[in-house]
C-alpha cells in the first residue's frame, strides 16, 4: 500500500512572525521525530534555506525571487507571486494527497481562493483576534488599517471555508470563536494543542546567572514578554506594577522582554518608573527559559490569545503565573495560575502582591504549573496531526 504523501507549507517557518515560526518548526521537527510508516512528509517552500530540517524530510522547493525597488515593481512582484502560487498548486496535486498550511499569511490567501479540490486541504488557524477585539487593540494609531484588515480577514475566510476540508484550531476557546465569527461548522474544526519545547525547564544556577549578567539583571523581578500590540495589555501591567511599588513598596522590578512600542516606554516615563522597569528588547530563544526560571513571577494579562504558549513555558520553568480570565487563558492555565480581569488594574496589582508575599501560594502554584506544563508536548501534537492527515483521506472530496 502506498504511503500517504503530506505536503506542509513552511514559508511561515522561514519568514513568519516569531511565534508562528517557532510553532511551525517545532511541529515539523516532532513530525519527523515521531515518524509514521504510513505517512511521508514533504516540506514545501519558495526560498532556499539552510535549516537542517529540510535535509531530514522530502524538500519541495519552488524558487521565487522577490524584486521590490519601488511601488510599481512591488505590484508586479505581487502579481508574479500570485501566479507562482497558483502554479505550485497545480504541481502539488500530482505529488501529495494532503496539503497542510500551518499559517495563513497573506501570501497564501489569494491563490487559495482559486484552489481546486484535487487534494485534501488542512489549514491551521491560530486565532481571530481582529474579529473579537476593537480596532484600537491592533495597529496602534491606525484604526482604519485595523478595520480594513478585519474586513479582509472576514472576506478571506468566507471564500476559503468551502475550499478547506479541515481547520485546526489551537484551543477549544478559539474553536468556538472561529465557528461563531466565521460561520464555520464546528465539526469542520479540530482542536490540536501546541506543545512546550524541551528547552523550557528548570535551569541550573550557573546557566541562569550567565543570562542575568548578560541582561544586567541583579535584582528580584517580575517578568513579562510579548511582541507588542495593544491587546498584549502591557500598559495596564505597568500601571498595576506602579500601584504595587507606590502602595506596597515591593522590592521587585518589572522586566519586559520583546520589542515594545514607544507608547509603552512613554507610559513608564509618565509614571517616573524608568529605574523600576527594564526593557530587554528582543530576547534570544535560548535565554528565555533562564529568565523564566529566575523570575519570581510571570504576568501575562493579554486581552486575547489563540493559545498563549508563554503561560505554559513559564510554568515549565518553575515560575508562578498570573494571566487573564478571558478567552483561552483559563483553558491553558488549567487551574495552575491566578486569573485576573485584564481590564482591572487594581485586580492585577492585588494578585501580584498576593503571589509575591504568600510563600505557600507560590509553592503550590509552582508545583501545579510544572505538572500542568507536562501535559502539553510536541510529540503528542505531532501524533494528533498524523492522525488528522490519515482521517481526512477517508472523507470524500
DRENDO-1510 file (C-alpha; in Angstrom, 1 decimal, always signed):
<recs>
REC; n; res; u; v; w
REC; 1; UNK; +0.0; +0.0; +0.0 .
REC; 2; UNK; +1.4; +3.4; -1.0 .
REC; 3; UNK; +2.2; +5.9; +1.8 .
REC; 4; UNK; +0.1; +9.0; +2.3 .
REC; 5; UNK; +2.0; +12.0; +1.0 .
REC; 6; UNK; +1.5; +15.1; +3.1 .
REC; 7; UNK; +2.8; +18.5; +1.9 .
REC; 8; UNK; +3.4; +21.2; +4.5 .
REC; 9; UNK; +4.0; +24.8; +3.6 .
REC; 10; UNK; +7.0; +26.0; +5.6 .
REC; 11; UNK; +7.2; +29.7; +4.5 .
REC; 12; UNK; +5.9; +30.7; +8.0 .
REC; 13; UNK; +8.9; +28.8; +9.4 .
REC; 14; UNK; +11.4; +30.7; +7.2 .
REC; 15; UNK; +9.9; +34.2; +7.4 .
REC; 16; UNK; +6.8; +34.4; +9.6 .
REC; 17; UNK; +6.2; +36.0; +13.0 .
REC; 18; UNK; +8.4; +34.6; +15.7 .
REC; 19; UNK; +5.5; +32.8; +17.5 .
REC; 20; UNK; +4.3; +31.2; +14.2 .
REC; 21; UNK; +7.9; +30.4; +13.1 .
REC; 22; UNK; +8.5; +28.5; +16.4 .
REC; 23; UNK; +5.2; +26.7; +16.1 .
REC; 24; UNK; +5.8; +25.5; +12.6 .
REC; 25; UNK; +9.4; +24.5; +13.3 .
REC; 26; UNK; +8.5; +22.5; +16.4 .
REC; 27; UNK; +5.6; +20.8; +14.7 .
REC; 28; UNK; +7.8; +19.7; +11.7 .
REC; 29; UNK; +10.7; +18.6; +14.0 .
REC; 30; UNK; +8.3; +16.5; +16.0 .
REC; 31; UNK; +6.5; +15.0; +12.9 .
REC; 32; UNK; +10.0; +13.9; +11.7 .
REC; 33; UNK; +11.0; +12.5; +15.1 .
REC; 34; UNK; +7.7; +10.6; +15.7 .
REC; 35; UNK; +7.6; +9.3; +12.2 .
REC; 36; UNK; +4.8; +7.1; +10.8 .
REC; 37; UNK; +5.3; +4.2; +8.4 .
REC; 38; UNK; +2.1; +5.2; +6.6 .
REC; 39; UNK; +2.9; +8.9; +6.1 .
REC; 40; UNK; +5.6; +10.6; +4.2 .
REC; 41; UNK; +6.2; +14.3; +4.8 .
REC; 42; UNK; +7.1; +16.8; +2.1 .
REC; 43; UNK; +8.3; +20.3; +3.1 .
REC; 44; UNK; +7.1; +23.0; +0.6 .
REC; 45; UNK; +8.8; +26.4; +0.4 .
REC; 46; UNK; +9.9; +29.0; -2.1 .
REC; 47; UNK; +13.1; +30.3; -0.7 .
REC; 48; UNK; +16.3; +28.3; -0.2 .
REC; 49; UNK; +17.0; +27.7; +3.4 .
REC; 50; UNK; +20.0; +26.3; +5.4 .
REC; 51; UNK; +17.7; +24.9; +8.1 .
REC; 52; UNK; +18.8; +21.3; +8.7 .
REC; 53; UNK; +15.1; +20.2; +9.0 .
REC; 54; UNK; +14.9; +20.3; +5.2 .
REC; 55; UNK; +17.5; +17.6; +5.0 .
REC; 56; UNK; +15.5; +15.3; +7.3 .
REC; 57; UNK; +12.4; +15.2; +5.1 .
REC; 58; UNK; +11.4; +15.5; +1.5 .
REC; 59; UNK; +12.0; +19.0; +0.3 .
REC; 60; UNK; +9.9; +20.6; -2.5 .
REC; 61; UNK; +11.5; +23.9; -3.4 .
REC; 62; UNK; +9.6; +26.1; -5.8 .
REC; 63; UNK; +12.1; +29.1; -6.2 .
REC; 64; UNK; +10.7; +32.6; -6.3 .
REC; 65; UNK; +12.7; +35.8; -6.1 .
REC; 66; UNK; +11.0; +39.0; -4.9 .
REC; 67; UNK; +12.2; +42.2; -6.5 .
REC; 68; UNK; +10.8; +45.3; -4.8 .
REC; 69; UNK; +12.5; +48.5; -5.6 .
REC; 70; UNK; +9.6; +50.9; -6.0 .
REC; 71; UNK; +5.8; +50.8; -5.9 .
REC; 72; UNK; +5.3; +49.7; -9.5 .
REC; 73; UNK; +7.8; +46.8; -9.2 .
REC; 74; UNK; +6.2; +45.8; -5.8 .
REC; 75; UNK; +2.8; +45.5; -7.5 .
REC; 76; UNK; +4.4; +43.4; -10.3 .
REC; 77; UNK; +6.1; +41.2; -7.8 .
REC; 78; UNK; +2.8; +40.6; -6.0 .
REC; 79; UNK; +1.2; +39.6; -9.3 .
REC; 80; UNK; +4.1; +37.3; -10.2 .
REC; 81; UNK; +3.9; +35.7; -6.7 .
REC; 82; UNK; +0.2; +35.2; -7.1 .
REC; 83; UNK; +0.7; +33.4; -10.4 .
REC; 84; UNK; +3.6; +31.4; -8.9 .
REC; 85; UNK; +1.5; +30.2; -6.0 .
REC; 86; UNK; -1.3; +29.1; -8.4 .
REC; 87; UNK; +1.2; +27.1; -10.5 .
REC; 88; UNK; +2.6; +25.5; -7.3 .
REC; 89; UNK; -0.9; +24.1; -6.5 .
REC; 90; UNK; -1.2; +22.5; -10.0 .
REC; 91; UNK; +2.1; +20.7; -9.5 .
REC; 92; UNK; +1.3; +19.7; -5.9 .
REC; 93; UNK; -1.9; +17.9; -6.9 .
REC; 94; UNK; +0.3; +15.3; -8.6 .
REC; 95; UNK; +2.8; +14.9; -5.7 .
REC; 96; UNK; +0.8; +15.0; -2.5 .
REC; 97; UNK; -2.5; +13.7; -1.1 .
REC; 98; UNK; -2.9; +16.2; +1.7 .
REC; 99; UNK; -1.8; +19.9; +1.8 .
REC; 100; UNK; -1.3; +21.4; +5.3 .
REC; 101; UNK; -0.8; +25.2; +5.7 .
REC; 102; UNK; +0.2; +25.9; +9.3 .
REC; 103; UNK; -0.3; +29.6; +9.0 .
REC; 104; UNK; -2.5; +31.5; +6.5 .
REC; 105; UNK; -0.4; +34.6; +5.9 .
REC; 106; UNK; -1.3; +37.0; +3.1 .
REC; 107; UNK; +1.0; +35.1; +0.8 .
REC; 108; UNK; -1.4; +32.1; +0.8 .
REC; 109; UNK; -4.8; +33.7; +0.8 .
REC; 110; UNK; -5.2; +34.9; -2.9 .
REC; 111; UNK; -4.2; +31.6; -4.6 .
REC; 112; UNK; -6.3; +29.6; -2.2 .
REC; 113; UNK; -9.4; +31.4; -3.4 .
REC; 114; UNK; -8.9; +29.6; -6.7 .
REC; 115; UNK; -7.9; +26.3; -5.1 .
REC; 116; UNK; -9.3; +23.3; -6.9 .
REC; 117; UNK; -10.3; +20.3; -4.8 .
REC; 118; UNK; -7.8; +17.8; -6.2 .
REC; 119; UNK; -6.1; +17.1; -2.9 .
REC; 120; UNK; -7.3; +17.4; +0.7 .
REC; 121; UNK; -6.6; +20.8; +2.3 .
REC; 122; UNK; -6.0; +21.4; +6.0 .
REC; 123; UNK; -5.3; +24.9; +7.4 .
REC; 124; UNK; -4.2; +25.8; +10.9 .
REC; 125; UNK; -6.0; +29.0; +12.2 .
REC; 126; UNK; -4.2; +30.3; +15.2 .
REC; 127; UNK; -6.7; +32.9; +16.2 .
REC; 128; UNK; -9.3; +35.5; +15.1 .
REC; 129; UNK; -8.3; +38.4; +17.4 .
REC; 130; UNK; -9.3; +41.1; +14.9 .
REC; 131; UNK; -12.9; +39.8; +14.9 .
REC; 132; UNK; -13.1; +39.7; +18.8 .
REC; 133; UNK; -11.5; +43.0; +19.9 .
REC; 134; UNK; -12.0; +46.6; +18.9 .
REC; 135; UNK; -9.7; +48.1; +16.3 .
REC; 136; UNK; -7.6; +50.1; +18.9 .
REC; 137; UNK; -6.3; +46.7; +20.1 .
REC; 138; UNK; -4.2; +46.5; +16.9 .
REC; 139; UNK; -2.0; +48.6; +14.8 .
REC; 140; UNK; -1.6; +51.4; +17.3 .
REC; 141; UNK; -2.6; +54.7; +15.9 .
REC; 142; UNK; -4.0; +53.1; +12.7 .
REC; 143; UNK; -7.6; +52.2; +13.5 .
REC; 144; UNK; -8.6; +52.5; +9.8 .
REC; 145; UNK; -5.9; +50.0; +8.9 .
REC; 146; UNK; -7.2; +47.6; +11.5 .
REC; 147; UNK; -10.8; +47.9; +10.2 .
REC; 148; UNK; -9.7; +47.2; +6.7 .
REC; 149; UNK; -7.6; +44.2; +7.9 .
REC; 150; UNK; -10.6; +42.9; +9.8 .
REC; 151; UNK; -12.9; +43.2; +6.7 .
REC; 152; UNK; -10.3; +41.4; +4.6 .
REC; 153; UNK; -10.0; +38.7; +7.2 .
REC; 154; UNK; -13.7; +38.0; +7.1 .
REC; 155; UNK; -13.8; +38.1; +3.3 .
REC; 156; UNK; -10.9; +35.8; +3.0 .
REC; 157; UNK; -12.4; +33.1; +5.3 .
REC; 158; UNK; -15.9; +33.4; +3.7 .
REC; 159; UNK; -14.3; +32.4; +0.4 .
REC; 160; UNK; -11.9; +29.8; +1.8 .
REC; 161; UNK; -14.2; +28.0; +4.2 .
REC; 162; UNK; -15.7; +26.0; +1.3 .
REC; 163; UNK; -12.3; +25.1; -0.1 .
REC; 164; UNK; -10.9; +23.7; +3.2 .
REC; 165; UNK; -11.6; +20.2; +4.4 .
REC; 166; UNK; -10.4; +20.7; +7.9 .
REC; 167; UNK; -9.4; +23.7; +10.1 .
REC; 168; UNK; -7.1; +23.1; +13.0 .
REC; 169; UNK; -7.6; +25.4; +16.0 .
REC; 170; UNK; -5.1; +25.7; +18.9 .
REC; 171; UNK; -7.7; +25.8; +21.7 .
REC; 172; UNK; -11.3; +25.0; +22.4 .
REC; 173; UNK; -11.9; +28.7; +23.1 .
REC; 174; UNK; -10.7; +29.6; +19.6 .
REC; 175; UNK; -12.7; +26.8; +18.0 .
REC; 176; UNK; -15.8; +28.4; +19.4 .
REC; 177; UNK; -14.7; +31.9; +18.2 .
REC; 178; UNK; -13.9; +30.6; +14.7 .
REC; 179; UNK; -17.2; +28.9; +14.4 .
REC; 180; UNK; -19.2; +31.8; +15.6 .
REC; 181; UNK; -17.3; +34.6; +13.9 .
REC; 182; UNK; -16.7; +32.9; +10.5 .
REC; 183; UNK; -19.8; +30.7; +10.3 .
REC; 184; UNK; -17.8; +27.5; +10.0 .
REC; 185; UNK; -19.5; +24.3; +11.3 .
REC; 186; UNK; -17.9; +23.0; +14.5 .
REC; 187; UNK; -17.5; +19.5; +13.0 .
REC; 188; UNK; -15.1; +21.0; +10.4 .
REC; 189; UNK; -12.8; +22.3; +13.2 .
REC; 190; UNK; -10.5; +20.1; +15.2 .
REC; 191; UNK; -8.5; +21.3; +18.2 .
REC; 192; UNK; -4.9; +20.2; +18.5 .
REC; 193; UNK; -2.9; +21.9; +21.3 .
REC; 194; UNK; +0.7; +23.1; +20.7 .
REC; 195; UNK; +3.4; +21.6; +22.9 .
REC; 196; UNK; +6.0; +23.0; +25.3 .
REC; 197; UNK; +9.5; +22.6; +23.8 .
REC; 198; UNK; +12.0; +20.5; +25.8 .
REC; 199; UNK; +14.2; +23.6; +26.3 .
REC; 200; UNK; +11.7; +25.0; +28.8 .
REC; 201; UNK; +12.6; +23.5; +32.1 .
REC; 202; UNK; +14.2; +24.5; +35.4 .
REC; 203; UNK; +17.7; +25.7; +34.6 .
REC; 204; UNK; +20.7; +25.3; +36.9 .
REC; 205; UNK; +22.0; +28.3; +38.8 .
REC; 206; UNK; +25.2; +28.7; +36.7 .
REC; 207; UNK; +23.2; +29.0; +33.4 .
REC; 208; UNK; +20.7; +31.4; +35.0 .
REC; 209; UNK; +23.5; +33.6; +36.4 .
REC; 210; UNK; +25.2; +34.0; +33.0 .
REC; 211; UNK; +21.9; +35.1; +31.3 .
REC; 212; UNK; +21.1; +37.5; +34.1 .
REC; 213; UNK; +24.6; +39.0; +33.8 .
REC; 214; UNK; +24.1; +39.3; +30.0 .
REC; 215; UNK; +21.0; +41.5; +30.5 .
REC; 216; UNK; +22.3; +43.4; +33.6 .
REC; 217; UNK; +19.7; +41.9; +36.0 .
REC; 218; UNK; +20.9; +41.9; +39.6 .
REC; 219; UNK; +17.6; +42.3; +41.4 .
REC; 220; UNK; +14.5; +40.3; +42.1 .
REC; 221; UNK; +12.0; +40.8; +39.3 .
REC; 222; UNK; +8.5; +40.3; +37.8 .
REC; 223; UNK; +8.7; +39.2; +34.2 .
REC; 224; UNK; +6.6; +39.7; +31.1 .
REC; 225; UNK; +7.4; +39.0; +27.4 .
REC; 226; UNK; +5.4; +39.8; +24.3 .
REC; 227; UNK; +5.7; +41.2; +20.8 .
REC; 228; UNK; +3.9; +44.5; +21.3 .
REC; 229; UNK; +0.3; +45.0; +20.3 .
REC; 230; UNK; -2.2; +46.9; +22.5 .
REC; 231; UNK; -4.0; +43.6; +23.0 .
REC; 232; UNK; -1.0; +42.3; +25.0 .
REC; 233; UNK; -2.1; +44.8; +27.7 .
REC; 234; UNK; +1.4; +45.9; +28.7 .
REC; 235; UNK; +0.4; +49.4; +29.7 .
REC; 236; UNK; -2.1; +48.2; +32.2 .
REC; 237; UNK; +0.5; +45.8; +33.6 .
REC; 238; UNK; +2.9; +48.8; +34.0 .
REC; 239; UNK; +0.1; +50.8; +35.8 .
REC; 240; UNK; -0.6; +47.8; +38.1 .
REC; 241; UNK; +3.1; +47.5; +38.9 .
REC; 242; UNK; +3.3; +51.2; +39.6 .
REC; 243; UNK; +0.5; +50.8; +42.1 .
REC; 244; UNK; +2.4; +47.9; +43.7 .
REC; 245; UNK; +5.5; +50.0; +44.1 .
REC; 246; UNK; +3.7; +53.0; +45.5 .
REC; 247; UNK; +1.2; +51.3; +47.8 .
REC; 248; UNK; +3.1; +48.1; +48.9 .
REC; 249; UNK; +6.7; +49.2; +48.5 .
REC; 250; UNK; +7.8; +45.9; +47.0 .
REC; 251; UNK; +11.4; +45.4; +46.2 .
REC; 252; UNK; +10.9; +43.8; +42.8 .
REC; 253; UNK; +11.4; +45.5; +39.5 .
REC; 254; UNK; +9.5; +44.8; +36.3 .
REC; 255; UNK; +11.4; +43.2; +33.4 .
REC; 256; UNK; +9.7; +43.3; +30.0 .
REC; 257; UNK; +11.1; +41.2; +27.1 .
REC; 258; UNK; +10.2; +41.6; +23.4 .
REC; 259; UNK; +10.1; +44.7; +21.2 .
REC; 260; UNK; +7.8; +47.3; +22.7 .
REC; 261; UNK; +6.2; +50.4; +21.2 .
REC; 262; UNK; +7.0; +54.0; +22.1 .
REC; 263; UNK; +3.7; +54.3; +23.9 .
REC; 264; UNK; +4.8; +51.6; +26.4 .
REC; 265; UNK; +8.0; +53.4; +27.1 .
REC; 266; UNK; +6.1; +56.7; +27.4 .
REC; 267; UNK; +3.8; +55.1; +30.0 .
REC; 268; UNK; +6.9; +54.2; +32.1 .
REC; 269; UNK; +8.3; +57.7; +31.7 .
REC; 270; UNK; +5.0; +59.4; +32.7 .
REC; 271; UNK; +4.9; +57.3; +35.9 .
REC; 272; UNK; +8.5; +58.2; +36.7 .
REC; 273; UNK; +9.3; +54.4; +36.7 .
REC; 274; UNK; +12.4; +54.4; +34.5 .
REC; 275; UNK; +14.5; +53.0; +37.2 .
REC; 276; UNK; +12.0; +50.3; +38.2 .
REC; 277; UNK; +11.2; +49.0; +34.7 .
REC; 278; UNK; +13.8; +47.3; +32.5 .
REC; 279; UNK; +13.2; +46.7; +28.8 .
REC; 280; UNK; +15.2; +43.9; +27.3 .
REC; 281; UNK; +14.2; +44.2; +23.7 .
REC; 282; UNK; +14.4; +41.1; +21.6 .
REC; 283; UNK; +15.2; +38.0; +23.8 .
REC; 284; UNK; +17.1; +35.0; +22.3 .
REC; 285; UNK; +15.1; +31.8; +22.5 .
REC; 286; UNK; +18.0; +30.2; +24.3 .
REC; 287; UNK; +17.9; +32.8; +27.1 .
REC; 288; UNK; +14.1; +32.8; +27.6 .
REC; 289; UNK; +14.0; +29.6; +29.8 .
REC; 290; UNK; +16.6; +31.1; +32.1 .
REC; 291; UNK; +14.7; +34.3; +32.5 .
REC; 292; UNK; +11.5; +32.4; +33.4 .
REC; 293; UNK; +13.5; +30.3; +35.9 .
REC; 294; UNK; +14.9; +33.5; +37.6 .
REC; 295; UNK; +11.7; +35.4; +37.7 .
REC; 296; UNK; +9.7; +35.4; +41.0 .
REC; 297; UNK; +6.5; +35.9; +39.0 .
REC; 298; UNK; +5.4; +35.9; +35.3 .
REC; 299; UNK; +2.5; +38.1; +34.4 .
REC; 300; UNK; +0.6; +37.6; +31.1 .
REC; 301; UNK; -2.5; +39.8; +31.1 .
REC; 302; UNK; -3.5; +39.6; +27.4 .
REC; 303; UNK; -6.9; +40.7; +26.2 .
REC; 304; UNK; -7.0; +37.8; +23.8 .
REC; 305; UNK; -4.8; +34.9; +22.8 .
REC; 306; UNK; -5.4; +32.0; +20.5 .
REC; 307; UNK; -3.4; +29.8; +22.8 .
REC; 308; UNK; -1.0; +31.7; +25.0 .
REC; 309; UNK; +2.1; +29.5; +25.0 .
REC; 310; UNK; +4.2; +31.7; +27.3 .
REC; 311; UNK; +1.8; +30.7; +30.1 .
REC; 312; UNK; +3.0; +27.1; +29.9 .
REC; 313; UNK; +6.6; +27.9; +29.1 .
REC; 314; UNK; +6.9; +29.9; +32.3 .
REC; 315; UNK; +5.2; +27.1; +34.3 .
REC; 316; UNK; +7.6; +24.6; +32.9 .
REC; 317; UNK; +10.5; +26.7; +34.1 .
REC; 318; UNK; +9.1; +27.0; +37.7 .
REC; 319; UNK; +7.6; +30.5; +37.5 .
REC; 320; UNK; +4.3; +31.2; +39.2 .
REC; 321; UNK; +1.9; +32.7; +36.6 .
REC; 322; UNK; -0.8; +35.4; +36.7 .
REC; 323; UNK; -2.9; +35.5; +33.5 .
REC; 324; UNK; -6.2; +36.7; +32.2 .
REC; 325; UNK; -9.6; +35.2; +32.9 .
REC; 326; UNK; -10.8; +35.6; +29.3 .
REC; 327; UNK; -10.8; +33.6; +26.1 .
REC; 328; UNK; -8.3; +30.7; +26.1 .
REC; 329; UNK; -6.2; +31.7; +29.1 .
REC; 330; UNK; -8.2; +29.8; +31.8 .
REC; 331; UNK; -8.2; +26.7; +29.5 .
REC; 332; UNK; -4.5; +26.8; +29.0 .
REC; 333; UNK; -3.7; +27.5; +32.7 .
REC; 334; UNK; -5.9; +24.7; +33.8 .
REC; 335; UNK; -6.2; +25.8; +37.4 .
REC; 336; UNK; -2.5; +26.3; +37.9 .
REC; 337; UNK; -2.4; +30.1; +37.5 .
REC; 338; UNK; -4.0; +33.1; +39.3 .
REC; 339; UNK; -6.6; +34.5; +36.9 .
REC; 340; UNK; -7.4; +38.2; +36.8 .
REC; 341; UNK; -9.7; +40.6; +34.9 .
REC; 342; UNK; -7.2; +42.1; +32.4 .
REC; 343; UNK; -9.1; +45.4; +32.3 .
REC; 344; UNK; -8.8; +45.9; +36.1 .
REC; 345; UNK; -5.5; +47.5; +37.1 .
REC; 346; UNK; -6.3; +47.1; +40.8 .
REC; 347; UNK; -7.1; +43.4; +40.5 .
REC; 348; UNK; -3.8; +42.8; +38.6 .
REC; 349; UNK; -1.9; +44.7; +41.3 .
REC; 350; UNK; -3.6; +42.8; +44.2 .
REC; 351; UNK; -2.9; +39.4; +42.5 .
REC; 352; UNK; +0.8; +40.3; +42.0 .
REC; 353; UNK; +1.2; +41.3; +45.7 .
REC; 354; UNK; -0.6; +38.1; +46.9 .
REC; 355; UNK; +1.7; +35.8; +44.9 .
REC; 356; UNK; +4.8; +37.7; +45.9 .
REC; 357; UNK; +4.1; +37.7; +49.6 .
REC; 358; UNK; +2.4; +34.3; +50.1 .
REC; 359; UNK; +5.0; +31.6; +50.2 .
REC; 360; UNK; +2.6; +28.7; +50.5 .
REC; 361; UNK; +0.6; +30.0; +47.5 .
REC; 362; UNK; +3.8; +30.4; +45.4 .
REC; 363; UNK; +5.0; +26.9; +46.2 .
REC; 364; UNK; +1.6; +25.4; +45.3 .
REC; 365; UNK; +1.4; +27.4; +42.1 .
REC; 366; UNK; +4.9; +26.3; +41.0 .
REC; 367; UNK; +4.0; +22.7; +41.7 .
REC; 368; UNK; +0.7; +22.8; +39.9 .
REC; 369; UNK; +2.3; +24.8; +37.0 .
REC; 370; UNK; +5.1; +22.3; +36.3 .
REC; 371; UNK; +2.5; +19.5; +36.4 .
REC; 372; UNK; +0.3; +21.4; +34.0 .
REC; 373; UNK; +3.0; +22.1; +31.5 .
REC; 374; UNK; +3.9; +18.4; +31.3 .
REC; 375; UNK; +0.5; +17.8; +29.8 .
REC; 376; UNK; +1.4; +19.6; +26.6 .
REC; 377; UNK; +4.1; +18.0; +24.4 .
REC; 378; UNK; +5.1; +18.5; +20.8 .
REC; 379; UNK; +5.2; +14.7; +20.4 .
REC; 380; UNK; +1.5; +14.5; +21.3 .
REC; 381; UNK; +0.8; +17.4; +19.0 .
REC; 382; UNK; +2.6; +15.6; +16.1 .
REC; 383; UNK; +0.8; +12.3; +16.7 .
REC; 384; UNK; -2.6; +14.1; +16.6 .
REC; 385; UNK; -1.6; +15.8; +13.3 .
REC; 386; UNK; -0.6; +12.5; +11.8 .
REC; 387; UNK; -4.0; +11.0; +12.8 .
REC; 388; UNK; -5.7; +14.1; +11.2 .
REC; 389; UNK; -3.8; +13.6; +8.0 .
REC; 390; UNK; -4.9; +10.0; +7.7 .
REC; 391; UNK; -8.5; +10.6; +8.9 .
REC; 392; UNK; -9.2; +13.3; +6.3 .
REC; 393; UNK; -8.4; +11.0; +3.4 .
REC; 394; UNK; -11.3; +8.7; +4.5 .
REC; 395; UNK; -13.7; +11.6; +3.7 .
REC; 396; UNK; -15.0; +12.3; +0.2 .
REC; 397; UNK; -13.6; +15.3; -1.7 .
</recs>
